[in-house]
């Protein structure tokens, strides 16, 4: 697999700096994998492509105000992005710090509200393990800031960077395919007889990590996920009866495909962590249809989409999106891949 096959030219002005208002006014490119036909619609037209019995799966993870600041023993200011709490770690968190060289092992970091943390270890990719004394969640709630992707330079209302159904705190980046839904649109979808189900995958900063050189050597960050018994049952029943499973976003894809077990006969309920890297050659076992945004060149997300729709059709769709002036990335437009 050649990394250059997943590159494309994107004029900078097509990187969305704000979301469409209302949310479902964003554009929707509809792509038929069987015929290769590309149609241009508006996201609120989505119900026209759904039917009774479909299972629409959403990621209900909520972005946390994970960006905060601290000083080291020398008084140097540090930007701290808390990535995830280590399960049963007794106050242990993975974090990205800038400037990282100012946070050596053993350093004691002081936060503005009196919270303290000690740098316990430095992982191979530079991630720090911080041991906190105090209530981290309370600290973030009081003074933490919403983390935004590096390509968004404009000020964004934190509420606009959450899905309307966000429920379980834990992500440092939004599951952006879901940002196009409004409560009213979800009601219309339910009214068609579509079964709406939820999973949780807490998105980490690795979602923005570029792939370098050989994609087969790329290592994904661990991301925690959970599939409820209700969702697993609904998805498995739909698959058994020949009804469509529609994933809203790459995070839902990775969750369901991680939880799938051929030996056990379907998607398994439960919680865990995933490093699943979906790229061309991957055999999809669960999803039939995908709703997703337009992704960065040479990204793992673009490779996932290519694996689903075929490389040639993916290239054609992205060339069309640039020519038609679609808006790209987290706050941009969407595609529906049938």
Legacy VTK file of the C-alpha trace (Angstrom):
# vtk DataFile Version 3.0
C-alpha trace
ASCII
DATASET POLYDATA
POINTS 338 float
0.000 0.000 0.000
1.495 3.312 -1.172
0.967 6.331 1.085
0.923 8.673 -1.911
-2.235 6.949 -3.140
-4.058 8.697 -0.288
-2.857 12.202 -1.004
-4.878 14.930 -2.693
-4.662 18.694 -3.139
-7.000 20.709 -0.945
-7.212 24.488 -1.275
-6.880 25.893 2.273
-10.047 27.947 1.919
-12.089 24.724 1.752
-11.165 23.790 5.343
-14.308 24.667 7.286
-13.792 27.094 10.179
-17.414 27.000 11.329
-20.307 24.576 11.147
-23.362 25.053 8.975
-26.381 26.662 10.621
-28.669 24.974 11.133
-26.602 21.832 11.477
-28.520 19.869 8.854
-27.974 22.625 6.246
-24.542 21.188 5.437
-24.087 19.614 2.025
-24.329 15.854 1.527
-22.553 13.981 -1.240
-24.364 10.692 -1.888
-22.233 7.943 -3.436
-23.575 4.653 -4.746
-20.832 2.018 -4.495
-22.556 -0.285 -6.995
-23.039 2.214 -9.824
-20.425 4.844 -8.945
-23.100 7.541 -9.218
-22.466 10.737 -7.236
-25.397 12.954 -6.248
-25.307 16.329 -4.485
-27.860 16.892 -1.747
-28.338 18.674 1.592
-27.928 16.740 4.846
-31.579 17.242 5.812
-32.388 15.110 2.723
-30.869 12.074 4.477
-34.260 10.455 5.309
-34.877 10.016 1.573
-32.096 7.420 1.580
-33.265 5.564 4.692
-35.941 2.946 5.090
-37.872 1.195 7.820
-35.807 -1.489 9.506
-32.467 0.226 9.033
-30.306 0.402 12.162
-28.587 3.787 12.447
-25.701 3.700 14.932
-24.381 6.889 16.570
-21.394 7.534 18.844
-22.648 9.214 22.009
-19.194 10.160 23.351
-18.967 13.725 24.650
-15.951 15.980 24.154
-14.438 17.013 27.482
-12.746 20.390 28.154
-9.414 18.556 28.157
-7.122 21.490 27.378
-5.581 23.134 30.420
-2.361 24.805 31.595
0.287 24.251 34.243
3.740 25.410 35.295
6.799 23.254 36.001
9.116 23.741 39.028
11.029 26.441 37.110
7.878 28.456 36.463
7.719 27.581 32.767
4.186 27.540 31.390
2.956 24.339 29.769
-0.098 23.573 27.690
-1.622 20.268 28.814
-4.019 18.127 26.798
-5.414 15.327 28.942
-5.949 12.443 26.547
-7.482 9.735 28.702
-7.726 8.498 32.255
-5.975 5.169 32.759
-8.519 2.613 34.040
-7.865 1.778 37.695
-4.870 4.103 37.536
-5.715 6.024 40.719
-5.387 9.475 39.231
-3.141 8.467 36.310
-3.736 10.186 32.970
-2.130 10.138 29.544
-1.359 13.684 28.433
0.297 15.643 25.643
2.350 18.615 26.848
3.843 21.622 25.052
6.726 22.310 25.310
7.197 18.653 26.204
10.909 18.995 26.943
9.986 21.085 29.989
8.149 18.146 31.571
10.760 15.576 32.514
10.096 12.453 34.561
9.697 13.437 38.200
8.632 17.017 37.434
5.850 18.370 39.622
3.310 20.401 37.695
1.134 23.052 39.302
-2.240 24.032 37.866
-3.976 27.415 38.410
-6.545 26.098 40.903
-3.939 24.367 43.085
-4.186 20.948 41.459
-0.858 19.085 41.270
0.482 16.322 39.039
3.780 14.462 38.789
5.254 13.249 35.500
5.630 9.521 36.132
6.768 8.317 32.718
7.330 9.282 29.098
6.006 6.876 26.479
7.708 6.134 23.159
5.607 8.671 21.251
6.277 11.440 23.794
2.997 11.094 25.659
3.390 11.817 29.380
1.837 9.809 32.194
0.687 12.248 34.865
-0.224 11.218 38.404
-2.719 13.689 39.859
-3.502 14.509 43.455
-6.979 15.995 43.461
-10.155 15.922 41.406
-9.180 16.159 37.727
-12.759 16.117 36.431
-13.707 19.012 38.687
-10.630 20.917 37.503
-11.569 20.429 33.845
-15.176 21.380 34.485
-14.112 24.612 36.161
-11.235 25.858 34.011
-10.605 23.381 31.188
-10.954 24.508 27.578
-12.478 22.702 24.624
-9.707 21.192 22.468
-10.072 21.924 18.764
-8.278 20.379 15.781
-5.145 22.300 14.760
-6.647 23.236 11.396
-9.481 25.228 13.012
-8.148 28.720 13.641
-11.447 30.495 14.301
-13.265 30.719 17.626
-15.914 27.986 17.912
-18.841 27.798 20.324
-18.094 24.702 22.460
-21.711 23.570 22.083
-21.308 23.529 18.292
-18.431 21.061 18.634
-20.690 18.548 20.416
-23.309 16.317 18.852
-26.854 17.003 20.032
-26.956 13.494 21.533
-23.552 13.568 23.282
-23.864 11.817 26.625
-20.738 10.072 27.953
-17.725 12.356 28.621
-14.327 11.188 27.420
-13.371 12.410 23.919
-10.767 15.034 23.069
-12.180 15.403 19.547
-15.766 15.252 18.360
-17.177 12.283 16.408
-17.792 14.785 13.641
-20.123 12.870 11.312
-22.780 13.264 13.991
-22.489 17.059 14.110
-24.927 17.340 11.177
-27.886 15.916 13.096
-30.523 18.072 14.779
-33.146 16.761 17.233
-35.787 17.373 14.573
-33.884 15.380 11.949
-33.461 12.483 14.370
-37.217 12.557 15.004
-37.863 12.371 11.252
-35.508 9.399 11.002
-37.308 7.602 13.858
-40.622 8.350 12.180
-39.513 6.303 9.179
-39.172 3.221 11.379
-35.385 3.439 11.570
-33.928 1.935 14.745
-31.450 4.420 16.279
-28.796 2.830 18.482
-25.706 4.132 20.288
-22.154 3.077 20.996
-19.396 4.941 22.803
-15.876 5.430 21.510
-13.799 8.147 23.152
-11.875 9.843 20.374
-8.200 10.475 21.106
-5.720 12.874 19.472
-4.437 9.984 17.374
-7.341 10.674 15.015
-5.270 13.609 13.701
-1.961 11.725 13.689
-0.604 11.640 10.126
0.653 8.442 8.565
4.354 8.540 7.686
6.090 6.344 5.124
4.730 2.775 5.186
1.055 2.684 6.309
1.470 -0.962 7.346
3.852 0.165 10.097
1.516 2.835 11.466
0.389 2.244 15.067
-3.003 3.512 16.201
-3.526 5.015 19.650
-5.652 3.043 22.084
-9.205 4.369 22.354
-11.766 3.071 24.867
-15.124 1.902 23.572
-18.339 0.322 24.813
-21.182 -1.525 23.097
-24.368 -2.037 25.088
-26.287 -5.344 24.999
-29.197 -3.485 23.394
-27.063 -2.151 20.541
-25.319 -5.484 19.970
-28.666 -7.276 19.822
-30.182 -4.722 17.420
-27.196 -4.849 15.069
-26.982 -8.638 15.082
-30.699 -9.041 14.486
-30.552 -6.610 11.547
-27.634 -8.507 9.996
-29.452 -11.831 10.410
-32.593 -10.436 8.758
-30.808 -8.688 5.898
-31.505 -5.158 7.098
-28.922 -2.396 6.773
-26.557 -1.295 9.541
-25.647 2.361 8.960
-22.621 3.760 10.779
-22.542 7.475 11.541
-18.827 8.130 11.454
-15.562 6.230 11.401
-15.630 5.863 15.194
-18.815 3.803 14.962
-17.233 1.700 12.216
-14.160 0.969 14.311
-16.263 0.197 17.387
-18.582 -2.266 15.673
-15.865 -3.946 13.643
-13.702 -4.287 16.777
-16.585 -5.808 18.722
-17.389 -8.289 15.941
-16.480 -11.922 16.524
-16.922 -14.476 13.763
-16.472 -17.295 16.273
-19.238 -15.948 18.529
-21.494 -15.035 15.660
-21.722 -11.272 15.663
-21.103 -8.057 17.553
-20.365 -8.665 21.222
-21.562 -6.339 23.964
-18.942 -5.056 26.366
-16.202 -2.502 26.931
-12.596 -2.484 25.839
-9.934 -0.563 23.972
-9.309 -0.599 20.246
-6.291 0.009 18.031
-8.051 -1.223 14.913
-6.530 0.315 11.776
-8.900 -0.211 8.849
-7.246 0.140 5.453
-7.603 -1.375 1.976
-7.718 -5.141 2.213
-9.844 -5.074 5.373
-13.006 -7.209 5.263
-16.000 -5.371 6.679
-18.234 -7.652 8.717
-20.878 -5.371 10.196
-21.703 -2.125 8.409
-23.514 -1.710 5.097
-23.668 2.076 4.776
-21.455 4.884 6.055
-22.038 8.553 6.838
-18.768 10.430 7.210
-17.059 13.784 6.683
-14.239 14.599 4.268
-10.904 13.630 5.819
-7.299 14.791 5.792
-4.906 13.572 3.090
-2.769 10.565 4.062
-4.916 9.965 7.171
-6.067 6.673 8.654
-9.653 7.914 8.277
-9.250 8.369 4.536
-7.817 4.859 4.326
-10.853 3.504 6.202
-13.179 5.189 3.703
-11.119 3.887 0.791
-11.391 0.360 2.181
-15.172 0.727 2.296
-15.921 2.326 -1.074
-12.916 1.326 -3.171
-9.835 3.400 -3.891
-10.826 4.557 -7.366
-14.271 5.744 -6.302
-12.805 7.438 -3.232
-10.372 9.412 -5.407
-13.198 10.376 -7.761
-15.409 11.514 -4.868
-12.691 13.683 -3.357
-11.790 15.240 -6.704
-15.473 16.024 -7.195
-15.756 17.488 -3.688
-12.854 19.869 -4.343
-14.239 20.868 -7.740
-17.708 21.451 -6.285
-16.287 23.463 -3.374
-17.468 21.201 -0.570
-16.307 22.164 2.932
-13.760 19.778 4.466
-12.805 18.264 7.823
-14.459 18.403 11.252
-16.923 21.261 10.716
-17.389 20.648 7.006
-19.831 18.758 4.817
-20.664 15.049 4.731
-20.890 12.065 2.431
-23.331 9.172 2.473
-21.774 6.023 1.024
-24.455 3.512 0.017
LINES 1 339
338 0 1 2 3 4 5 6 7 8 9 10 11 12 13 14 15 16 17 18 19 20 21 22 23 24 25 26 27 28 29 30 31 32 33 34 35 36 37 38 39 40 41 42 43 44 45 46 47 48 49 50 51 52 53 54 55 56 57 58 59 60 61 62 63 64 65 66 67 68 69 70 71 72 73 74 75 76 77 78 79 80 81 82 83 84 85 86 87 88 89 90 91 92 93 94 95 96 97 98 99 100 101 102 103 104 105 106 107 108 109 110 111 112 113 114 115 116 117 118 119 120 121 122 123 124 125 126 127 128 129 130 131 132 133 134 135 136 137 138 139 140 141 142 143 144 145 146 147 148 149 150 151 152 153 154 155 156 157 158 159 160 161 162 163 164 165 166 167 168 169 170 171 172 173 174 175 176 177 178 179 180 181 182 183 184 185 186 187 188 189 190 191 192 193 194 195 196 197 198 199 200 201 202 203 204 205 206 207 208 209 210 211 212 213 214 215 216 217 218 219 220 221 222 223 224 225 226 227 228 229 230 231 232 233 234 235 236 237 238 239 240 241 242 243 244 245 246 247 248 249 250 251 252 253 254 255 256 257 258 259 260 261 262 263 264 265 266 267 268 269 270 271 272 273 274 275 276 277 278 279 280 281 282 283 284 285 286 287 288 289 290 291 292 293 294 295 296 297 298 299 300 301 302 303 304 305 306 307 308 309 310 311 312 313 314 315 316 317 318 319 320 321 322 323 324 325 326 327 328 329 330 331 332 333 334 335 336 337
